[in-house]
């Protein structure tokens, strides 16, 4: 039985992004299935009125309490709002390292954030890269020094655009072995 990644839309997330992630993620994480969950509202307590942004850590913590998420191998929270974490001005995403939850924010992945014309294909491409990046952290990957690897740290949107959606050979080896080990452990418990 393949492990399932749940995509959890929070707030007004375009269906096109959710469907694209559902289709594309299994092409890069070959042993997984992807399901889109029910839509939730963003927790008001995560909003920082001084920054006019949402705290991604508070969003992750809020949804980590949902018992229904424990049925899934990993959960990817997708929000459209602008997010930050700790002392960072913004984040494209955040993950619980070696944990079950991750989050991506579409706000700064969207060209309109920068005063440019909406480009759905570019938004989809960026969302996929950031989703894979954050899911990589949930599987124990740290940032990679290979600028083309999806695990390379995106300090700016230009970094996201430069890197590809693929894991480099080293990161791919780690991902494959973690997934294989987790599957073997799960099958051994059945």
HELIX and SHEET records of a PDB file:
HELIX    1   1 UNK A   15  UNK A   28  1                                  14    
HELIX    2   2 UNK A   44  UNK A   46  5                                   3    
HELIX    3   3 UNK A   56  UNK A   64  1                                   9    
HELIX    4   4 UNK A   67  UNK A   71  5                                   5    
HELIX    5   5 UNK A  107  UNK A  109  5                                   3    
HELIX    6   6 UNK A  111  UNK A  114  5                                   4    
HELIX    7   7 UNK A  120  UNK A  138  1                                  19    
HELIX    8   8 UNK A  157  UNK A  162  1                                   6    
HELIX    9   9 UNK A  169  UNK A  189  1                                  21    
SHEET    1   A 5 UNK A  32  UNK A  36  0                                        
SHEET    2   A 5 UNK A   3  UNK A  10  1                                        
SHEET    3   A 5 UNK A  74  UNK A  79  1                                        
SHEET    4   A 5 UNK A 101  UNK A 105  1                                        
SHEET    5   A 5 UNK A  93  UNK A  95 -1                                        
SHEET    1   B 3 UNK A  47  UNK A  48  0                                        
SHEET    2   B 3 UNK A  53  UNK A  55 -1                                        
SHEET    3   B 3 UNK A  83  UNK A  84  1                                        
END                                                                             
